[in-house]
Amino acid sequence: METPRPTLWRRRSGEAPWPTPASSAAAAVAVHAHATKLGLDRERTVRNGLIALYLSCGEHGAAGALFDVFPGDGPDVVSWTAMVTGHARLGLARDAVALFFAMLELDGSGVSVDAVAGAAGFAACAEARDLALAREAHRRVAAAGVALDIVAWNALLDMYAKCGDVAAARRWFRGMPVAKTVVSWNTMLAALVRAGEHGEALDLFREMQRAGVRPDGATFVAVLGACAQLGALDTGRWVHAYMRRQQGRDANTDGVIVGNALLDMYAKCGAVDQGAAVFDGMPRRDVYTYASMIMGLATHGRAEEALALFAAMRRASVRPNGVALLGVLCACCHAGLIDEGLRHLDAMAEDYGVTPGIEHYGCAVDMLGRAGRLDEAEALVAAMPVPPDALVRGSLLAACRARGDVDRAERVMRCVVVAADRGSGEAGDHVLLSNMYASKGRHGRAVQVRKQMRKSKMVKDPGCSSIEIDGVVHEFRAVPANAIA
């Protein structure tokens, strides 16, 4: 495979200044000047320290200049590792990977790649999110015979997980020749949650307990995220109680991130009052805290409380994000506050610096449709800066069905046919139209729509529900006999 060429330390033309305080860079220059005055800048350890210092200040140009004219036998593995790590932290992941590959090519020629360098290379590949580069890095490290320590093994797991190969991460997790630490377990838990394998994540957490590994905050964030997605309220409550037992205090004091995960779990599992108790007990709150609570209140019909909390959020000078504003629109929809909701939609970009997304427009369309303001809903869909997705079209079609507006539904479906030609058509849209025809007694047209679905091999996704019994989540699917109805 073709590996990236290292641009190393040279700034690209037109590149913006690094987002580092000028005082930090100035301090680094002052330290460098003092070391030079004392004649220490040619000492290997001092020079490596200066390289790391410049990189930590965002001055990768100065670091590269020192690296390029390294005295004596040239850069050693510490110098190379500092360059790889520094570039990755500055967001120059591909440059970092290129440096790592260049270092591996020198292995045995004055540079001996070790486990620390391997971990830095794996971390750079993880930041690049390129599976081909990740596999190549692993192959080269193995070919070089580098003995990986636990830190490097954890970096390897994280690299495969972030590059989308969860199966490889799972395989190497099971085959680790060194004792796993809590970081190893957390890396695998986070990988499973990101991949949507929430049930397996909970199973792994139970295995972690049986192995006698003490969980930390990162463990709880991953496990609570899995509980939230599964709707596993009993398991989430057990985890909350477990956190209290393990830590000897309320988990809310463990930090805003864990508190946010706990709040989000309760809100998504329908235990809004317990979520509110967590919210009230948190000593610090950020935008995600408010957003989770607002969305939880809004989606469970407590619109007035959601809007009151949004007002409190603004009084606290916390700038809303897209999730918080989606919760506000959802609250307005449930409360029938159509005009207020539209005002919030119009003010998102100007007042809060948040560009409305498809989910915000979808909520506004649903809000207008529920109120019977179909002309405005259709006009909003037509004026959207992004093509409507299945949820937006479905909201408008559902409103048409509720009002018996077949003509408007047919106009919407003409857009659906165009979307289907682009590969984004949805069987659900056709089912809604077919049901609408049937409700109006136009059974011939309903049959035609179903026949068209069969001809186009459209299959409606089966209905799905889940229930938690004794800590085990059971999922049920309703699959119709013809897989279309």
C-alpha positions in Angstrom: 0.0 0.0 0.0 1.1 3.6 -0.5 2.0 5.2 2.8 1.6 8.9 3.4 4.7 11.1 2.7 5.8 13.0 5.7 5.4 16.8 5.4 7.0 16.8 8.8 7.5 20.2 10.3 6.9 22.4 7.3 3.9 24.7 7.5 1.5 24.4 4.6 0.8 27.5 2.6 -2.2 29.4 3.9 -2.2 27.5 7.2 -3.8 29.4 10.1 -1.7 30.1 13.1 -1.7 27.4 15.7 -4.3 28.0 18.5 -1.7 28.3 21.2 -1.3 31.4 23.5 1.5 33.6 22.3 2.9 33.6 25.8 3.5 29.9 25.8 5.4 30.1 22.5 7.4 33.0 23.8 8.3 31.1 26.9 9.5 28.2 24.8 11.7 30.5 22.7 13.1 32.0 25.9 14.0 28.6 27.4 15.6 27.6 24.0 17.6 30.8 24.0 18.8 30.3 27.6 19.8 26.6 26.8 21.7 27.8 23.7 23.5 30.5 25.8 24.6 27.8 28.2 25.7 25.5 25.4 23.2 22.9 26.5 21.1 22.8 23.3 23.4 20.2 21.7 22.9 17.8 24.6 20.6 15.0 23.4 18.2 15.1 26.4 17.9 18.8 26.4 17.3 18.9 22.6 14.6 16.2 23.0 13.0 18.3 25.7 13.0 21.4 23.5 11.4 19.4 20.7 8.7 18.2 23.0 8.3 21.7 24.5 7.8 23.4 21.1 5.3 20.7 20.0 3.3 21.1 23.2 3.1 24.9 22.4 1.9 24.1 18.8 5.2 25.3 17.3 5.8 22.2 15.1 7.9 24.3 12.7 10.5 25.1 15.4 10.4 21.5 16.7 11.0 20.2 13.2 13.9 22.6 12.7 15.6 21.2 15.8 14.8 17.7 14.8 16.2 18.2 11.3 19.7 19.3 12.4 20.0 17.0 15.4 23.7 16.9 16.4 25.9 13.8 16.8 24.3 10.6 15.5 21.0 12.2 14.7 17.6 11.8 16.4 17.1 8.8 18.6 13.9 6.9 19.3 12.9 9.5 22.0 13.2 12.3 19.4 11.1 10.4 16.9 8.5 9.4 19.4 8.2 13.0 20.5 7.6 14.1 16.9 5.0 11.4 16.3 3.1 12.1 19.5 3.3 15.9 19.1 2.0 15.9 15.5 -0.8 13.6 16.5 -1.9 15.9 19.3 -1.8 18.9 17.0 -4.3 17.1 14.7 -1.7 16.3 12.1 -2.5 12.6 12.3 -1.3 11.6 8.8 2.0 13.5 9.3 2.4 11.6 12.6 1.8 8.3 10.9 4.3 9.1 8.1 6.9 10.0 10.8 6.2 6.7 12.5 6.7 4.7 9.3 9.9 6.6 8.6 11.1 5.7 12.1 10.3 2.1 11.5 12.4 2.1 8.3 15.4 3.2 10.4 14.9 0.5 13.0 18.3 -1.2 13.5 20.1 1.7 11.9 20.8 3.8 15.0 17.1 3.9 16.0 15.7 1.0 18.1 11.9 1.2 18.1 10.4 0.3 21.5 7.0 -0.2 23.0 6.6 3.5 23.7 7.2 4.4 20.1 4.8 1.6 19.0 2.1 3.0 21.3 2.6 6.5 19.8 2.3 5.1 16.3 -0.9 3.2 17.1 -2.3 6.4 18.7 -1.5 8.4 15.5 -3.3 5.8 13.4 -6.3 5.9 15.7 -6.5 9.7 15.2 -6.2 9.2 11.4 -9.2 6.8 11.4 -7.7 4.9 8.5 -8.0 1.1 8.9 -5.5 0.4 6.0 -2.9 2.5 7.8 -3.7 0.9 11.1 -3.2 -2.6 9.7 0.0 -1.6 8.0 1.4 0.0 11.2 0.6 -3.2 13.2 2.2 -5.4 10.5 5.4 -3.3 10.5 5.6 -3.2 14.3 5.2 -7.0 14.4 7.8 -7.4 11.6 10.2 -5.3 13.6 9.8 -7.6 16.6 8.8 -4.9 19.0 7.9 -6.3 22.4 4.6 -4.5 23.3 3.9 -3.6 26.9 0.4 -3.0 28.3 0.3 0.6 27.2 1.1 -0.4 23.6 -1.4 -3.2 23.7 -4.1 -0.8 24.9 -3.2 1.6 22.1 -3.5 -1.2 19.6 -7.0 -2.0 20.8 -8.0 1.6 20.7 -6.5 2.0 17.2 -8.5 -0.9 15.7 -11.7 0.2 17.6 -11.5 3.8 16.3 -10.7 2.7 12.8 -13.9 0.6 12.7 -12.6 -2.9 13.1 -14.2 -4.0 16.3 -13.8 -7.6 15.5 -10.0 -7.2 15.4 -10.1 -5.2 18.6 -12.1 -8.0 20.2 -9.7 -10.6 18.9 -6.6 -8.9 20.2 -8.3 -8.1 23.5 -8.9 -11.8 24.0 -5.3 -12.7 23.0 -3.4 -10.1 25.0 -0.3 -11.8 26.4 0.0 -9.3 29.2 -2.4 -8.7 32.2 -5.3 -6.5 31.3 -5.7 -3.2 33.1 -8.9 -1.2 33.6 -7.8 0.8 30.5 -7.9 -2.4 28.5 -11.4 -3.2 29.6 -12.6 0.4 29.1 -11.2 0.6 25.6 -13.1 -2.5 24.7 -16.3 -1.4 26.4 -16.2 2.0 24.5 -15.5 0.2 21.2 -18.6 -2.0 21.7 -20.8 0.9 22.6 -19.6 3.0 19.6 -20.4 -0.1 17.4 -23.9 -0.3 18.8 -23.2 -3.7 20.4 -24.7 -2.5 23.7 -25.8 -5.9 25.0 -22.3 -7.3 24.5 -20.9 -4.2 26.3 -23.0 -5.1 29.4 -21.9 -8.7 29.2 -18.3 -7.5 29.1 -18.8 -5.3 32.1 -20.1 -8.3 34.1 -17.1 -10.3 32.9 -14.9 -7.4 34.1 -16.5 -7.6 37.6 -15.9 -11.4 37.7 -12.2 -10.7 36.8 -12.0 -8.5 39.9 -11.0 -5.3 37.9 -12.1 -2.2 39.7 -14.1 0.1 37.3 -13.4 3.8 37.1 -15.3 6.8 35.7 -14.6 5.9 32.0 -16.1 2.4 32.7 -19.3 3.9 34.1 -19.7 6.3 31.2 -19.5 3.4 28.7 -21.8 1.1 30.6 -24.4 3.8 31.3 -24.3 4.7 27.6 -25.2 1.1 26.8 -28.0 1.1 29.4 -29.4 4.3 27.9 -29.5 2.9 24.3 -31.0 -0.4 25.5 -33.5 1.2 27.8 -32.1 -1.1 30.5 -33.4 1.0 33.5 -32.9 -1.8 36.1 -29.4 -2.4 35.0 -28.7 1.4 35.0 -30.1 1.7 38.6 -27.9 -1.2 39.6 -24.8 0.5 38.1 -25.7 3.7 39.9 -25.9 1.8 43.2 -22.7 0.0 42.4 -21.0 3.3 41.9 -22.1 4.5 45.3 -20.9 1.3 47.0 -17.5 1.3 45.2 -16.8 5.0 45.8 -18.4 5.5 49.2 -20.2 8.6 48.0 -22.7 9.7 45.4 -21.5 9.2 41.9 -22.5 12.7 41.0 -19.5 14.1 42.8 -17.2 12.0 40.6 -17.3 14.6 37.9 -19.6 16.2 35.3 -18.9 13.6 32.6 -20.1 10.7 34.8 -23.0 12.7 36.1 -24.0 13.6 32.5 -23.9 9.9 31.6 -26.1 9.0 34.6 -28.5 11.8 33.9 -28.7 10.8 30.2 -29.4 7.1 31.1 -32.3 8.0 33.4 -33.8 10.4 30.9 -33.6 8.0 28.0 -35.0 5.2 30.1 -38.0 7.2 31.1 -37.1 7.8 34.7 -37.2 11.6 34.4 -37.7 12.3 38.1 -34.6 10.3 38.9 -32.7 12.1 36.2 -33.9 15.4 37.7 -32.6 14.3 41.1 -29.2 13.6 39.6 -29.3 17.0 37.9 -30.1 18.8 41.2 -27.3 17.0 43.0 -24.6 17.8 40.5 -22.2 20.5 41.9 -21.1 21.5 38.3 -23.2 21.5 35.1 -22.1 22.1 31.5 -24.1 22.4 28.3 -24.4 18.6 28.0 -26.0 18.4 31.5 -28.7 21.0 30.5 -29.2 19.5 27.1 -29.8 16.0 28.4 -32.2 17.2 31.0 -34.1 19.5 28.6 -34.4 16.7 26.1 -35.5 14.2 28.7 -38.3 16.5 30.0 -39.4 17.4 26.5 -39.6 13.9 25.1 -41.7 12.8 28.1 -44.3 15.5 27.7 -43.1 17.8 30.4 -42.8 20.8 28.1 -43.2 23.6 30.6 -40.4 22.3 32.8 -38.2 21.9 29.7 -38.7 25.4 28.6 -38.2 26.7 32.2 -34.9 24.8 32.4 -33.9 26.3 29.0 -34.5 29.8 30.5 -32.5 28.9 33.6 -29.7 27.6 31.3 -29.5 31.0 29.6 -29.6 32.8 32.9 -26.6 30.7 33.9 -24.8 31.9 30.8 -24.4 28.4 29.4 -24.5 28.6 25.6 -27.0 26.1 24.2 -25.9 23.4 21.7 -27.9 21.6 19.0 -29.3 19.0 21.4 -30.6 21.6 23.8 -32.3 23.5 21.0 -33.8 20.3 19.7 -35.2 19.7 23.1 -36.7 23.2 23.1 -38.4 22.6 19.7 -39.7 19.2 20.9 -41.1 20.9 24.0 -42.8 23.5 21.9 -44.2 20.8 19.7 -45.7 18.9 22.7 -47.0 22.1 24.3 -48.5 23.4 21.0 -46.4 26.5 21.1 -46.0 26.7 17.4 -45.0 30.3 16.9 -42.5 30.2 19.8 -41.0 27.0 18.3 -40.6 28.7 14.9 -39.0 31.7 16.6 -36.4 29.5 18.2 -35.7 27.8 14.9 -35.2 31.1 13.1 -32.9 32.4 15.9 -30.7 29.3 16.2 -27.9 30.5 13.9 -28.0 34.2 14.8 -28.5 34.0 18.6 -26.7 30.8 19.5 -24.3 30.1 16.6 -25.9 26.7 15.9 -26.8 25.8 12.3 -30.2 24.0 12.2 -29.8 20.4 11.2 -32.1 17.9 9.6 -33.4 16.9 13.0 -34.4 20.5 13.9 -36.3 20.9 10.6 -37.9 17.6 11.1 -39.2 18.6 14.6 -40.5 21.9 13.2 -42.3 20.1 10.3 -43.9 17.7 12.9 -44.9 20.6 15.0 -46.6 22.4 12.1 -48.2 19.2 10.9 -49.7 18.4 14.4 -51.2 21.8 14.4 -52.7 21.3 11.0 -50.6 24.1 9.4 -49.8 21.9 6.4 -49.1 24.7 4.0 -46.4 26.1 6.3 -45.0 22.6 6.9 -44.8 21.9 3.1 -43.2 25.3 2.5 -40.6 24.6 5.2 -39.7 21.3 3.7 -39.3 23.0 0.3 -37.1 25.7 1.8 -34.8 23.4 3.8 -31.1 23.9 2.8 -30.7 20.1 3.0 -32.8 17.4 1.2 -35.5 16.0 3.5 -34.8 12.6 5.0 -37.3 9.8 5.7 -38.3 11.2 9.1 -39.1 14.6 7.7 -41.1 13.1 4.8 -42.8 10.7 7.2 -43.8 13.6 9.5 -45.4 15.5 6.7 -47.1 12.3 5.3 -48.5 11.5 8.8 -49.9 15.0 9.0 -51.5 14.6 5.6 -53.0 11.3 6.7 -54.4 12.9 10.0 -56.0 15.7 7.9 -57.1 13.5 5.0 -55.1 15.5 2.6 -54.4 13.0 -0.2 -53.5 15.5 -2.8 -50.7 16.9 -0.7 -49.5 13.4 0.2 -49.2 12.6 -3.5 -47.1 15.7 -4.0 -44.8 14.5 -1.2 -44.6 11.1 -2.7 -43.4 12.5 -6.0 -40.4 13.7 -4.1 -40.1 10.3 -2.5 -39.9 8.7 -6.0 -37.0 11.1 -6.8 -35.3 10.2 -3.6 -35.7 6.5 -4.3 -33.9 7.0 -7.6 -31.0 8.4 -5.6 -31.1 5.4 -3.3 -32.7 7.0 -0.3 -36.3 6.0 -0.7 -38.1 4.5 2.2 -40.7 1.7 2.3 -42.4 3.4 5.3 -43.4 6.4 3.0 -45.2 4.0 0.7 -46.9 2.2 3.5 -48.2 5.5 4.9 -49.6 6.5 1.4 -51.1 3.0 1.0 -52.9 3.2 4.3 -54.1 6.7 3.5 -55.7 5.5 0.3 -57.3 2.6 2.2 -58.7 4.9 4.8 -60.3 7.0 2.0 -61.8 3.9 0.4 -59.5 4.1 -2.6 -58.4 0.5 -2.3 -57.4 0.2 -5.9 -54.7 2.9 -5.4 -53.7 1.2 -2.2 -53.1 -2.1 -4.0 -51.1 -0.3 -6.7 -48.8 1.2 -4.1 -48.2 -2.3 -2.6 -47.6 -3.8 -5.9 -45.1 -1.1 -6.7 -43.3 -1.9 -3.4 -43.1 -5.5 -4.4 -41.8 -4.7 -7.9 -39.1 -2.4 -6.4 -38.3 -5.0 -3.8 -39.0 -2.6 -1.0 -39.1 -4.2 2.5 -40.5 -2.5 5.5 -38.3 -2.7 8.5 -40.0 -4.9 11.1 -41.4 -3.3 14.3 -39.1 -3.8 17.3 -39.6 -3.4 21.0 -37.6 -4.5 24.1 -38.3 -5.2 27.7 -35.9 -5.7 30.6 -36.6 -8.6 33.0 -34.3 -9.3 35.9 -31.5 -7.4 34.4 -31.8 -9.1 31.0 -33.0 -7.1 28.0 -35.3 -9.1 25.7 -36.0 -7.8 22.2 -39.1 -8.6 20.2 -39.6 -8.1 16.4 -42.9 -8.2 14.6 -42.1 -9.5 11.1 -45.2 -9.7 8.8 -45.7 -12.7 6.7 -45.1 -10.9 3.4 -42.3 -8.8 4.9 -44.0 -5.7 3.5 -47.2 -4.9 5.3 
